[in-house]
């Protein structure tokens, strides 16, 4: 890595260390973000038409971006017909100049603002204050941030990183008045202090959640009502928004409003949805308002012209990816972000700021994939981030530890071939400490046990019989670390009348994807797809027992390769338990479901299981089998994120363990003797963080089959 990249990374690590030590801020962030995720998930789950809504919202946004030029033309025409002054700003500087000139022309003294990410993007308030205007943010969160002289740490909850006590102290100091640390009292005081500003304001500035092409109207979605006062009272109003906010018609806008509110606020409806078309008639003068709209490009056209990054324009600014992201939960947008925060903030920063800004905080993405699963628009944020990492590495080079871990499969292969010597050395502090200094692998992170007696060696001498053909994609851990998992999978499939084959294959390549080495991952994908596609054409279905491998087969390889073979493999790939559920629907699943598991076991859903399936097929099968299995209440990543948690100190290990703290506490509080999870790395993390034994669900189901006499022998 070059000097500029190294200095930027050093600065990031300093921020990470500070964030890890700030327990108060971490607690505030976690409560707010977990609450947001849980509320959104509950709202979607309780409404029977959620899936249809999301399907419509995705169609609307994709059509809007596809027909953006036409929609922009129609909006300008309709808005001008309604008496609106329309300004097109190709960049931030032009947009700011428009606003400053309008305020000067109006001889404005006081400007009131409603919350707007677009105005944050161009630094509008700061520019206006520099020009001598008094500017008051009227959204409570934005007002707090303004008084604290900070920038927002979240797209929908700007002050989510602050506690009630911190806010009360801030207001007390700024207004020289004792404000008690009670949310209701703080909000009441804010309303009182803002009332005079609304009445005196000369100019009101808002953003727009959506703009409607066929009417020239804009749509504002707010919780506090301040947006209506900002647009109803001043004699001049200015709405500034990105060109991507334009949709075809009112019906499309309201489809997106509902998806936005459910994802952002965890409710079916928000408090205020305001449609503004032309200036309103002012009660105090009887004159009609002077209304302006500024439509901003600022990198959006470049984004739209990029076949990969165009997808980022579908973003609704709901903040759901901020809430579910494990590292965003830990550090907030002041570390994980520039102006646009959280996962989707990385590609947006790439185009609205520059590559260096985006690349500086991109390492905080650990490729768990949860951002895509939470996104109402199903944006493939992990791929966009990996592209940013790739571009940044081409410009500044790659960290040596990242280059090493991109070759993870080679390391595992060597450790397996040299076991038990490798096992002995990797468990000794005298060896691990210099290894940390030499390679950057944290000495506290336990390695899995490696074996020379791999699954692939075992399978060579194994004969499989059955009427249904299945190809097994074993991936690295079940091959070289715990072959018992692979053998359990084979014998479960055979107990269900499957003849199992093992096509030629290499590791999934996911570790390289984590560090932006997309080419290496694509090469692994090409190799695997070539041989797996051949088995599919020969009548096989593909089964995997590792969630990350399933994610690669079903989601990642088709996007990276774009080939018909990759699509064929994707369409015929299954998690083991998804395949068993399909057999059950056909009435062909071997299992009596009569034996009850008396002692409760805990279940943790891996990130890539959730990102592919939403609900875990393994959990469903084990529940059907009568296992007394209890999912742990936990909505984000366990923290290890493949190889990320092996990196030393603030590079990985310390962050991974801080992310996992809540999971560890909740698992211990469940008072169970066993934890079940499909992911090999989740297993390592949970065992390390709780000292509880962890099994793959295939191993538990194998044991149930053995007790029923369907399987004879040891795994």
PyMOL commands that set and color helices and strands:
alter all, ss='L'
color gray80, all
select helices_A, chain A and resi 3-21+23-46+50-66+68-81+92-105+117-121+124-130+140-148+164-175+183-200+226-232+243-245+250-265+300-305+309-314+320-324+326-331+343-352+355-362+370-374+381-396+400-406+408-417+421-426+429-439+455-460+475-480+483-495+510-514+518-537+547-561+564-571+576-585+607-613+617-624+644-646+649-651+653-669+680-690+697-708
alter helices_A, ss='H'
color red, helices_A
select strands_A, chain A and resi 85-89+110-113+134-137+203-206+210-212+217-222+236-242+246-247+272-276+290-296+468-473+498-501+541-544+573-575+597-603+627-631+674-676+693-695
alter strands_A, ss='S'
color yellow, strands_A
deselect
rebuild
show_as cartoon
